[in-house]
Amino acid sequence: MGIMFKFGLSKKKESVSSVVWESRYEGSLSVAIVDKVPVAGISGPWPDGNYALTWWSSHDQHVAPS
């Protein structure tokens, strides 16, 4: 018969990206950065008490946020 399942530990270390938050504009905007690329931002609170979330659908810095 053949091998149905093969279990083992990989010695290859996988890189894990972490999210770093940077505060901008005197704290009114926080930007999430992954691998030195901005991916999202949250701003507020606005006068109505709400916050705004913006994200970039591309890792290209020249593409406008969604």
PDB file of N, H, CA, C and O in Angstrom:
ATOM      1  N   MET A   1       0.847  -1.183   0.000  1.00  0.00           N
ATOM      2  CA  MET A   1       0.000   0.000   0.000  1.00  0.00           C
ATOM      3  C   MET A   1       0.885   1.236   0.000  1.00  0.00           C
ATOM      4  O   MET A   1       2.087   1.098   0.228  1.00  0.00           O
ATOM      5  N   GLY A   2       0.416   2.323  -0.218  1.00  0.00           N
ATOM      6  H   GLY A   2      -0.561   2.435  -0.403  1.00  0.00           H
ATOM      7  CA  GLY A   2       1.214   3.548  -0.190  1.00  0.00           C
ATOM      8  C   GLY A   2       1.083   4.247   1.145  1.00  0.00           C
ATOM      9  O   GLY A   2       0.418   3.759   2.058  1.00  0.00           O
ATOM     10  N   ILE A   3       1.716   5.379   1.243  1.00  0.00           N
ATOM     11  H   ILE A   3       2.256   5.775   0.501  1.00  0.00           H
ATOM     12  CA  ILE A   3       1.615   6.199   2.457  1.00  0.00           C
ATOM     13  C   ILE A   3       0.375   7.065   2.329  1.00  0.00           C
ATOM     14  O   ILE A   3       0.244   7.849   1.389  1.00  0.00           O
ATOM     15  N   MET A   4      -0.532   6.915   3.282  1.00  0.00           N
ATOM     16  H   MET A   4      -0.425   6.277   4.046  1.00  0.00           H
ATOM     17  CA  MET A   4      -1.759   7.698   3.228  1.00  0.00           C
ATOM     18  C   MET A   4      -1.548   9.081   3.850  1.00  0.00           C
ATOM     19  O   MET A   4      -1.991  10.086   3.293  1.00  0.00           O
ATOM     20  N   PHE A   5      -0.884   9.133   4.980  1.00  0.00           N
ATOM     21  H   PHE A   5      -0.525   8.317   5.432  1.00  0.00           H
ATOM     22  CA  PHE A   5      -0.610  10.399   5.650  1.00  0.00           C
ATOM     23  C   PHE A   5       0.845  10.415   6.055  1.00  0.00           C
ATOM     24  O   PHE A   5       1.404   9.389   6.443  1.00  0.00           O
ATOM     25  N   LYS A   6       1.449  11.564   5.965  1.00  0.00           N
ATOM     26  H   LYS A   6       0.995  12.397   5.650  1.00  0.00           H
ATOM     27  CA  LYS A   6       2.826  11.700   6.402  1.00  0.00           C
ATOM     28  C   LYS A   6       2.897  12.926   7.301  1.00  0.00           C
ATOM     29  O   LYS A   6       2.566  14.034   6.878  1.00  0.00           O
ATOM     30  N   PHE A   7       3.320  12.728   8.520  1.00  0.00           N
ATOM     31  H   PHE A   7       3.588  11.828   8.863  1.00  0.00           H
ATOM     32  CA  PHE A   7       3.422  13.817   9.478  1.00  0.00           C
ATOM     33  C   PHE A   7       4.889  14.044   9.797  1.00  0.00           C
ATOM     34  O   PHE A   7       5.679  13.102   9.855  1.00  0.00           O
ATOM     35  N   GLY A   8       5.231  15.264   9.997  1.00  0.00           N
ATOM     36  H   GLY A   8       4.589  16.029   9.950  1.00  0.00           H
ATOM     37  CA  GLY A   8       6.601  15.593  10.374  1.00  0.00           C
ATOM     38  C   GLY A   8       6.709  17.078  10.634  1.00  0.00           C
ATOM     39  O   GLY A   8       5.831  17.858  10.265  1.00  0.00           O
ATOM     40  N   LEU A   9       7.777  17.448  11.261  1.00  0.00           N
ATOM     41  H   LEU A   9       8.490  16.815  11.561  1.00  0.00           H
ATOM     42  CA  LEU A   9       8.002  18.855  11.557  1.00  0.00           C
ATOM     43  C   LEU A   9       8.932  19.437  10.506  1.00  0.00           C
ATOM     44  O   LEU A   9       9.994  18.884  10.224  1.00  0.00           O
ATOM     45  N   SER A  10       8.534  20.526   9.947  1.00  0.00           N
ATOM     46  H   SER A  10       7.671  20.976  10.177  1.00  0.00           H
ATOM     47  CA  SER A  10       9.355  21.188   8.953  1.00  0.00           C
ATOM     48  C   SER A  10      10.399  22.024   9.669  1.00  0.00           C
ATOM     49  O   SER A  10      10.078  22.735  10.621  1.00  0.00           O
ATOM     50  N   LYS A  11      11.619  21.947   9.232  1.00  0.00           N
ATOM     51  H   LYS A  11      11.880  21.370   8.458  1.00  0.00           H
ATOM     52  CA  LYS A  11      12.677  22.756   9.820  1.00  0.00           C
ATOM     53  C   LYS A  11      12.730  24.135   9.176  1.00  0.00           C
ATOM     54  O   LYS A  11      13.445  25.018   9.650  1.00  0.00           O
ATOM     55  N   LYS A  12      11.973  24.320   8.092  1.00  0.00           N
ATOM     56  H   LYS A  12      11.393  23.602   7.707  1.00  0.00           H
ATOM     57  CA  LYS A  12      11.927  25.608   7.415  1.00  0.00           C
ATOM     58  C   LYS A  12      11.082  26.573   8.237  1.00  0.00           C
ATOM     59  O   LYS A  12       9.924  26.288   8.541  1.00  0.00           O
ATOM     60  N   LYS A  13      11.652  27.695   8.589  1.00  0.00           N
ATOM     61  H   LYS A  13      12.592  27.927   8.342  1.00  0.00           H
ATOM     62  CA  LYS A  13      10.933  28.692   9.376  1.00  0.00           C
ATOM     63  C   LYS A  13      10.143  29.590   8.431  1.00  0.00           C
ATOM     64  O   LYS A  13      10.708  30.199   7.523  1.00  0.00           O
ATOM     65  N   GLU A  14       8.847  29.666   8.650  1.00  0.00           N
ATOM     66  H   GLU A  14       8.388  29.171   9.389  1.00  0.00           H
ATOM     67  CA  GLU A  14       7.996  30.511   7.824  1.00  0.00           C
ATOM     68  C   GLU A  14       8.016  31.925   8.384  1.00  0.00           C
ATOM     69  O   GLU A  14       7.955  32.125   9.597  1.00  0.00           O
ATOM     70  N   SER A  15       8.102  32.893   7.497  1.00  0.00           N
ATOM     71  H   SER A  15       8.152  32.731   6.512  1.00  0.00           H
ATOM     72  CA  SER A  15       8.087  34.275   7.957  1.00  0.00           C
ATOM     73  C   SER A  15       6.647  34.696   8.233  1.00  0.00           C
ATOM     74  O   SER A  15       5.735  34.382   7.469  1.00  0.00           O
ATOM     75  N   VAL A  16       6.467  35.394   9.313  1.00  0.00           N
ATOM     76  H   VAL A  16       7.208  35.648   9.934  1.00  0.00           H
ATOM     77  CA  VAL A  16       5.146  35.858   9.713  1.00  0.00           C
ATOM     78  C   VAL A  16       5.174  37.374   9.709  1.00  0.00           C
ATOM     79  O   VAL A  16       6.030  37.987  10.346  1.00  0.00           O
ATOM     80  N   SER A  17       4.248  37.971   8.999  1.00  0.00           N
ATOM     81  H   SER A  17       3.553  37.473   8.482  1.00  0.00           H
ATOM     82  CA  SER A  17       4.157  39.424   8.966  1.00  0.00           C
ATOM     83  C   SER A  17       3.404  39.908  10.192  1.00  0.00           C
ATOM     84  O   SER A  17       2.441  39.282  10.634  1.00  0.00           O
ATOM     85  N   SER A  18       3.851  41.017  10.729  1.00  0.00           N
ATOM     86  H   SER A  18       4.633  41.526  10.370  1.00  0.00           H
ATOM     87  CA  SER A  18       3.138  41.587  11.858  1.00  0.00           C
ATOM     88  C   SER A  18       2.618  42.962  11.473  1.00  0.00           C
ATOM     89  O   SER A  18       3.165  43.632  10.597  1.00  0.00           O
ATOM     90  N   VAL A  19       1.573  43.358  12.134  1.00  0.00           N
ATOM     91  H   VAL A  19       1.129  42.814  12.846  1.00  0.00           H
ATOM     92  CA  VAL A  19       0.964  44.657  11.883  1.00  0.00           C
ATOM     93  C   VAL A  19       1.549  45.655  12.868  1.00  0.00           C
ATOM     94  O   VAL A  19       1.577  45.414  14.075  1.00  0.00           O
ATOM     95  N   VAL A  20       2.013  46.770  12.340  1.00  0.00           N
ATOM     96  H   VAL A  20       1.991  46.965  11.360  1.00  0.00           H
ATOM     97  CA  VAL A  20       2.526  47.860  13.168  1.00  0.00           C
ATOM     98  C   VAL A  20       1.602  49.048  12.956  1.00  0.00           C
ATOM     99  O   VAL A  20       1.316  49.423  11.819  1.00  0.00           O
ATOM    100  N   TRP A  21       1.136  49.640  14.047  1.00  0.00           N
ATOM    101  H   TRP A  21       1.368  49.335  14.971  1.00  0.00           H
ATOM    102  CA  TRP A  21       0.250  50.798  13.948  1.00  0.00           C
ATOM    103  C   TRP A  21       1.066  52.057  14.188  1.00  0.00           C
ATOM    104  O   TRP A  21       1.800  52.148  15.172  1.00  0.00           O
ATOM    105  N   GLU A  22       0.940  53.035  13.282  1.00  0.00           N
ATOM    106  H   GLU A  22       0.344  52.961  12.483  1.00  0.00           H
ATOM    107  CA  GLU A  22       1.605  54.323  13.430  1.00  0.00           C
ATOM    108  C   GLU A  22       0.558  55.409  13.593  1.00  0.00           C
ATOM    109  O   GLU A  22      -0.432  55.445  12.862  1.00  0.00           O
ATOM    110  N   SER A  23       0.779  56.287  14.547  1.00  0.00           N
ATOM    111  H   SER A  23       1.584  56.258  15.141  1.00  0.00           H
ATOM    112  CA  SER A  23      -0.129  57.405  14.772  1.00  0.00           C
ATOM    113  C   SER A  23       0.336  58.583  13.925  1.00  0.00           C
ATOM    114  O   SER A  23       1.526  58.891  13.877  1.00  0.00           O
ATOM    115  N   ARG A  24      -0.613  59.241  13.255  1.00  0.00           N
ATOM    116  H   ARG A  24      -1.580  58.990  13.294  1.00  0.00           H
ATOM    117  CA  ARG A  24      -0.300  60.382  12.399  1.00  0.00           C
ATOM    118  C   ARG A  24      -1.281  61.514  12.669  1.00  0.00           C
ATOM    119  O   ARG A  24      -2.337  61.307  13.267  1.00  0.00           O
ATOM    120  N   TYR A  25      -0.925  62.694  12.227  1.00  0.00           N
ATOM    121  H   TYR A  25      -0.067  62.861  11.741  1.00  0.00           H
ATOM    122  CA  TYR A  25      -1.760  63.886  12.365  1.00  0.00           C
ATOM    123  C   TYR A  25      -2.205  64.095  13.811  1.00  0.00           C
ATOM    124  O   TYR A  25      -3.393  64.233  14.101  1.00  0.00           O
ATOM    125  N   GLU A  26      -1.227  64.115  14.701  1.00  0.00           N
ATOM    126  H   GLU A  26      -0.261  64.002  14.466  1.00  0.00           H
ATOM    127  CA  GLU A  26      -1.450  64.350  16.132  1.00  0.00           C
ATOM    128  C   GLU A  26      -2.460  63.387  16.728  1.00  0.00           C
ATOM    129  O   GLU A  26      -3.246  63.766  17.596  1.00  0.00           O
ATOM    130  N   GLY A  27      -2.445  62.146  16.268  1.00  0.00           N
ATOM    131  H   GLY A  27      -1.807  61.838  15.562  1.00  0.00           H
ATOM    132  CA  GLY A  27      -3.282  61.105  16.852  1.00  0.00           C
ATOM    133  C   GLY A  27      -4.657  60.954  16.237  1.00  0.00           C
ATOM    134  O   GLY A  27      -5.417  60.080  16.655  1.00  0.00           O
ATOM    135  N   SER A  28      -5.003  61.780  15.254  1.00  0.00           N
ATOM    136  H   SER A  28      -4.385  62.489  14.914  1.00  0.00           H
ATOM    137  CA  SER A  28      -6.342  61.657  14.668  1.00  0.00           C
ATOM    138  C   SER A  28      -6.418  60.557  13.612  1.00  0.00           C
ATOM    139  O   SER A  28      -7.509  60.226  13.148  1.00  0.00           O
ATOM    140  N   LEU A  29      -5.279  59.987  13.227  1.00  0.00           N
ATOM    141  H   LEU A  29      -4.392  60.256  13.604  1.00  0.00           H
ATOM    142  CA  LEU A  29      -5.247  58.898  12.255  1.00  0.00           C
ATOM    143  C   LEU A  29      -4.239  57.856  12.709  1.00  0.00           C
ATOM    144  O   LEU A  29      -3.124  58.201  13.099  1.00  0.00           O
ATOM    145  N   SER A  30      -4.617  56.594  12.662  1.00  0.00           N
ATOM    146  H   SER A  30      -5.523  56.314  12.345  1.00  0.00           H
ATOM    147  CA  SER A  30      -3.702  55.481  12.909  1.00  0.00           C
ATOM    148  C   SER A  30      -3.630  54.653  11.647  1.00  0.00           C
ATOM    149  O   SER A  30      -4.657  54.313  11.061  1.00  0.00           O
ATOM    150  N   VAL A  31      -2.416  54.326  11.226  1.00  0.00           N
ATOM    151  H   VAL A  31      -1.582  54.602  11.702  1.00  0.00           H
ATOM    152  CA  VAL A  31      -2.204  53.579   9.987  1.00  0.00           C
ATOM    153  C   VAL A  31      -1.599  52.225  10.317  1.00  0.00           C
ATOM    154  O   VAL A  31      -0.615  52.136  11.052  1.00  0.00           O
ATOM    155  N   ALA A  32      -2.203  51.153   9.760  1.00  0.00           N
ATOM    156  H   ALA A  32      -3.002  51.226   9.163  1.00  0.00           H
ATOM    157  CA  ALA A  32      -1.673  49.803   9.922  1.00  0.00           C
ATOM    158  C   ALA A  32      -0.645  49.559   8.822  1.00  0.00           C
ATOM    159  O   ALA A  32      -0.916  49.785   7.643  1.00  0.00           O
ATOM    160  N   ILE A  33       0.542  49.094   9.223  1.00  0.00           N
ATOM    161  H   ILE A  33       0.762  48.911  10.181  1.00  0.00           H
ATOM    162  CA  ILE A  33       1.624  48.865   8.275  1.00  0.00           C
ATOM    163  C   ILE A  33       2.057  47.408   8.379  1.00  0.00           C
ATOM    164  O   ILE A  33       2.342  46.910   9.468  1.00  0.00           O
ATOM    165  N   VAL A  34       2.103  46.723   7.223  1.00  0.00           N
ATOM    166  H   VAL A  34       1.872  47.127   6.338  1.00  0.00           H
ATOM    167  CA  VAL A  34       2.549  45.334   7.150  1.00  0.00           C
ATOM    168  C   VAL A  34       3.718  45.284   6.170  1.00  0.00           C
ATOM    169  O   VAL A  34       3.587  45.705   5.020  1.00  0.00           O
ATOM    170  N   ASP A  35       4.835  44.782   6.614  1.00  0.00           N
ATOM    171  H   ASP A  35       4.942  44.440   7.548  1.00  0.00           H
ATOM    172  CA  ASP A  35       6.037  44.695   5.774  1.00  0.00           C
ATOM    173  C   ASP A  35       6.376  46.038   5.130  1.00  0.00           C
ATOM    174  O   ASP A  35       6.675  46.107   3.938  1.00  0.00           O
ATOM    175  N   LYS A  36       6.326  47.105   5.930  1.00  0.00           N
ATOM    176  H   LYS A  36       6.083  47.049   6.898  1.00  0.00           H
ATOM    177  CA  LYS A  36       6.669  48.470   5.517  1.00  0.00           C
ATOM    178  C   LYS A  36       5.706  49.067   4.493  1.00  0.00           C
ATOM    179  O   LYS A  36       6.025  50.075   3.863  1.00  0.00           O
ATOM    180  N   VAL A  37       4.529  48.455   4.320  1.00  0.00           N
ATOM    181  H   VAL A  37       4.270  47.636   4.832  1.00  0.00           H
ATOM    182  CA  VAL A  37       3.531  48.942   3.368  1.00  0.00           C
ATOM    183  C   VAL A  37       2.255  49.292   4.125  1.00  0.00           C
ATOM    184  O   VAL A  37       1.715  48.439   4.829  1.00  0.00           O
ATOM    185  N   PRO A  38       1.749  50.543   3.999  1.00  0.00           N
ATOM    186  CA  PRO A  38       0.474  50.878   4.645  1.00  0.00           C
ATOM    187  C   PRO A  38      -0.667  50.090   4.014  1.00  0.00           C
ATOM    188  O   PRO A  38      -0.791  50.037   2.790  1.00  0.00           O
ATOM    189  N   VAL A  39      -1.502  49.479   4.853  1.00  0.00           N
ATOM    190  H   VAL A  39      -1.402  49.522   5.847  1.00  0.00           H
ATOM    191  CA  VAL A  39      -2.606  48.666   4.343  1.00  0.00           C
ATOM    192  C   VAL A  39      -3.973  49.172   4.786  1.00  0.00           C
ATOM    193  O   VAL A  39      -4.976  48.873   4.139  1.00  0.00           O
ATOM    194  N   ALA A  40      -4.032  49.931   5.877  1.00  0.00           N
ATOM    195  H   ALA A  40      -3.217  50.174   6.402  1.00  0.00           H
ATOM    196  CA  ALA A  40      -5.325  50.423   6.360  1.00  0.00           C
ATOM    197  C   ALA A  40      -5.101  51.606   7.283  1.00  0.00           C
ATOM    198  O   ALA A  40      -4.013  51.800   7.824  1.00  0.00           O
ATOM    199  N   GLY A  41      -6.149  52.386   7.449  1.00  0.00           N
ATOM    200  H   GLY A  41      -7.033  52.228   7.009  1.00  0.00           H
ATOM    201  CA  GLY A  41      -6.093  53.510   8.367  1.00  0.00           C
ATOM    202  C   GLY A  41      -7.429  53.687   9.053  1.00  0.00           C
ATOM    203  O   GLY A  41      -8.478  53.404   8.475  1.00  0.00           O
ATOM    204  N   ILE A  42      -7.386  54.161  10.295  1.00  0.00           N
ATOM    205  H   ILE A  42      -6.533  54.391  10.764  1.00  0.00           H
ATOM    206  CA  ILE A  42      -8.619  54.459  11.021  1.00  0.00           C
ATOM    207  C   ILE A  42      -8.482  55.871  11.586  1.00  0.00           C
ATOM    208  O   ILE A  42      -7.470  56.215  12.196  1.00  0.00           O
ATOM    209  N   SER A  43      -9.516  56.678  11.372  1.00  0.00           N
ATOM    210  H   SER A  43     -10.338  56.398  10.876  1.00  0.00           H
ATOM    211  CA  SER A  43      -9.481  58.058  11.837  1.00  0.00           C
ATOM    212  C   SER A  43     -10.731  58.368  12.644  1.00  0.00           C
ATOM    213  O   SER A  43     -11.783  57.755  12.461  1.00  0.00           O
ATOM    214  N   GLY A  44     -10.590  59.318  13.525  1.00  0.00           N
ATOM    215  H   GLY A  44      -9.735  59.816  13.674  1.00  0.00           H
ATOM    216  CA  GLY A  44     -11.718  59.720  14.344  1.00  0.00           C
ATOM    217  C   GLY A  44     -11.310  59.826  15.800  1.00  0.00           C
ATOM    218  O   GLY A  44     -10.136  59.683  16.139  1.00  0.00           O
ATOM    219  N   PRO A  45     -12.268  60.073  16.641  1.00  0.00           N
ATOM    220  CA  PRO A  45     -13.697  60.199  16.350  1.00  0.00           C
ATOM    221  C   PRO A  45     -14.005  61.523  15.659  1.00  0.00           C
ATOM    222  O   PRO A  45     -13.395  62.557  15.932  1.00  0.00           O
ATOM    223  N   TRP A  46     -14.975  61.446  14.754  1.00  0.00           N
ATOM    224  H   TRP A  46     -15.470  60.606  14.532  1.00  0.00           H
ATOM    225  CA  TRP A  46     -15.450  62.615  14.047  1.00  0.00           C
ATOM    226  C   TRP A  46     -16.511  63.297  14.909  1.00  0.00           C
ATOM    227  O   TRP A  46     -16.928  62.730  15.918  1.00  0.00           O
ATOM    228  N   PRO A  47     -16.961  64.509  14.536  1.00  0.00           N
ATOM    229  CA  PRO A  47     -17.939  65.230  15.365  1.00  0.00           C
ATOM    230  C   PRO A  47     -19.197  64.421  15.707  1.00  0.00           C
ATOM    231  O   PRO A  47     -19.820  64.652  16.743  1.00  0.00           O
ATOM    232  N   ASP A  48     -19.570  63.467  14.832  1.00  0.00           N
ATOM    233  H   ASP A  48     -19.063  63.280  13.991  1.00  0.00           H
ATOM    234  CA  ASP A  48     -20.760  62.662  15.125  1.00  0.00           C
ATOM    235  C   ASP A  48     -20.435  61.452  16.004  1.00  0.00           C
ATOM    236  O   ASP A  48     -21.319  60.648  16.300  1.00  0.00           O
ATOM    237  N   GLY A  49     -19.161  61.318  16.425  1.00  0.00           N
ATOM    238  H   GLY A  49     -18.443  61.971  16.184  1.00  0.00           H
ATOM    239  CA  GLY A  49     -18.768  60.229  17.305  1.00  0.00           C
ATOM    240  C   GLY A  49     -18.340  58.965  16.579  1.00  0.00           C
ATOM    241  O   GLY A  49     -17.925  58.000  17.220  1.00  0.00           O
ATOM    242  N   ASN A  50     -18.432  58.952  15.259  1.00  0.00           N
ATOM    243  H   ASN A  50     -18.769  59.736  14.739  1.00  0.00           H
ATOM    244  CA  ASN A  50     -18.054  57.770  14.485  1.00  0.00           C
ATOM    245  C   ASN A  50     -16.590  57.823  14.067  1.00  0.00           C
ATOM    246  O   ASN A  50     -15.930  58.858  14.156  1.00  0.00           O
ATOM    247  N   TYR A  51     -16.106  56.673  13.609  1.00  0.00           N
ATOM    248  H   TYR A  51     -16.641  55.832  13.536  1.00  0.00           H
ATOM    249  CA  TYR A  51     -14.743  56.536  13.093  1.00  0.00           C
ATOM    250  C   TYR A  51     -14.826  56.160  11.618  1.00  0.00           C
ATOM    251  O   TYR A  51     -15.851  55.656  11.159  1.00  0.00           O
ATOM    252  N   ALA A  52     -13.754  56.404  10.881  1.00  0.00           N
ATOM    253  H   ALA A  52     -12.922  56.813  11.254  1.00  0.00           H
ATOM    254  CA  ALA A  52     -13.702  56.035   9.466  1.00  0.00           C
ATOM    255  C   ALA A  52     -12.551  55.048   9.263  1.00  0.00           C
ATOM    256  O   ALA A  52     -11.439  55.260   9.747  1.00  0.00           O
ATOM    257  N   LEU A  53     -12.840  53.975   8.543  1.00  0.00           N
ATOM    258  H   LEU A  53     -13.744  53.803   8.150  1.00  0.00           H
ATOM    259  CA  LEU A  53     -11.832  52.970   8.213  1.00  0.00           C
ATOM    260  C   LEU A  53     -11.559  53.044   6.716  1.00  0.00           C
ATOM    261  O   LEU A  53     -12.489  53.036   5.910  1.00  0.00           O
ATOM    262  N   THR A  54     -10.296  53.115   6.348  1.00  0.00           N
ATOM    263  H   THR A  54      -9.540  53.121   7.002  1.00  0.00           H
ATOM    264  CA  THR A  54      -9.880  53.139   4.946  1.00  0.00           C
ATOM    265  C   THR A  54      -8.859  52.043   4.757  1.00  0.00           C
ATOM    266  O   THR A  54      -8.013  51.830   5.625  1.00  0.00           O
ATOM    267  N   TRP A  55      -8.921  51.331   3.619  1.00  0.00           N
ATOM    268  H   TRP A  55      -9.609  51.504   2.914  1.00  0.00           H
ATOM    269  CA  TRP A  55      -7.916  50.305   3.359  1.00  0.00           C
ATOM    270  C   TRP A  55      -7.467  50.384   1.926  1.00  0.00           C
ATOM    271  O   TRP A  55      -8.193  50.860   1.053  1.00  0.00           O
ATOM    272  N   TRP A  56      -6.267  49.914   1.693  1.00  0.00           N
ATOM    273  H   TRP A  56      -5.677  49.527   2.402  1.00  0.00           H
ATOM    274  CA  TRP A  56      -5.682  49.905   0.361  1.00  0.00           C
ATOM    275  C   TRP A  56      -5.822  48.503  -0.196  1.00  0.00           C
ATOM    276  O   TRP A  56      -5.417  47.534   0.447  1.00  0.00           O
ATOM    277  N   SER A  57      -6.391  48.387  -1.386  1.00  0.00           N
ATOM    278  H   SER A  57      -6.720  49.174  -1.907  1.00  0.00           H
ATOM    279  CA  SER A  57      -6.602  47.066  -1.990  1.00  0.00           C
ATOM    280  C   SER A  57      -5.374  46.613  -2.760  1.00  0.00           C
ATOM    281  O   SER A  57      -5.374  45.531  -3.345  1.00  0.00           O
ATOM    282  N   SER A  58      -4.336  47.424  -2.765  1.00  0.00           N
ATOM    283  H   SER A  58      -4.336  48.304  -2.290  1.00  0.00           H
ATOM    284  CA  SER A  58      -3.119  47.104  -3.505  1.00  0.00           C
ATOM    285  C   SER A  58      -1.917  47.487  -2.659  1.00  0.00           C
ATOM    286  O   SER A  58      -1.997  48.393  -1.829  1.00  0.00           O
ATOM    287  N   HIS A  59      -0.808  46.801  -2.866  1.00  0.00           N
ATOM    288  H   HIS A  59      -0.742  46.065  -3.540  1.00  0.00           H
ATOM    289  CA  HIS A  59       0.422  47.158  -2.157  1.00  0.00           C
ATOM    290  C   HIS A  59       1.176  48.250  -2.884  1.00  0.00           C
ATOM    291  O   HIS A  59       2.252  48.656  -2.446  1.00  0.00           O
ATOM    292  N   ASP A  60       0.625  48.736  -3.997  1.00  0.00           N
ATOM    293  H   ASP A  60      -0.250  48.406  -4.353  1.00  0.00           H
ATOM    294  CA  ASP A  60       1.233  49.818  -4.760  1.00  0.00           C
ATOM    295  C   ASP A  60       0.873  51.135  -4.071  1.00  0.00           C
ATOM    296  O   ASP A  60      -0.307  51.457  -3.936  1.00  0.00           O
ATOM    297  N   GLN A  61       1.872  51.892  -3.639  1.00  0.00           N
ATOM    298  H   GLN A  61       2.831  51.631  -3.750  1.00  0.00           H
ATOM    299  CA  GLN A  61       1.619  53.120  -2.891  1.00  0.00           C
ATOM    300  C   GLN A  61       0.975  54.200  -3.758  1.00  0.00           C
ATOM    301  O   GLN A  61       0.464  55.186  -3.226  1.00  0.00           O
ATOM    302  N   HIS A  62       0.990  54.038  -5.071  1.00  0.00           N
ATOM    303  H   HIS A  62       1.405  53.237  -5.503  1.00  0.00           H
ATOM    304  CA  HIS A  62       0.412  55.034  -5.965  1.00  0.00           C
ATOM    305  C   HIS A  62      -1.068  54.794  -6.236  1.00  0.00           C
ATOM    306  O   HIS A  62      -1.705  55.597  -6.918  1.00  0.00           O
ATOM    307  N   VAL A  63      -1.626  53.708  -5.715  1.00  0.00           N
ATOM    308  H   VAL A  63      -1.108  53.056  -5.161  1.00  0.00           H
ATOM    309  CA  VAL A  63      -3.045  53.399  -5.900  1.00  0.00           C
ATOM    310  C   VAL A  63      -3.837  54.064  -4.780  1.00  0.00           C
ATOM    311  O   VAL A  63      -3.466  53.965  -3.611  1.00  0.00           O
ATOM    312  N   ALA A  64      -4.910  54.731  -5.131  1.00  0.00           N
ATOM    313  H   ALA A  64      -5.212  54.811  -6.081  1.00  0.00           H
ATOM    314  CA  ALA A  64      -5.735  55.418  -4.143  1.00  0.00           C
ATOM    315  C   ALA A  64      -6.405  54.417  -3.206  1.00  0.00           C
ATOM    316  O   ALA A  64      -6.764  53.321  -3.636  1.00  0.00           O
ATOM    317  N   PRO A  65      -6.580  54.776  -1.920  1.00  0.00           N
ATOM    318  CA  PRO A  65      -7.259  53.867  -0.979  1.00  0.00           C
ATOM    319  C   PRO A  65      -8.712  53.661  -1.346  1.00  0.00           C
ATOM    320  O   PRO A  65      -9.321  54.492  -2.020  1.00  0.00           O
ATOM    321  N   SER A  66      -9.267  52.538  -0.893  1.00  0.00           N
ATOM    322  H   SER A  66      -8.773  51.863  -0.346  1.00  0.00           H
ATOM    323  CA  SER A  66     -10.680  52.210  -1.157  1.00  0.00           C
ATOM    324  C   SER A  66     -11.565  52.838  -0.098  1.00  0.00           C
ATOM    325  O   SER A  66     -12.785  52.681  -0.141  1.00  0.00           O
TER     326      SER A  66
END
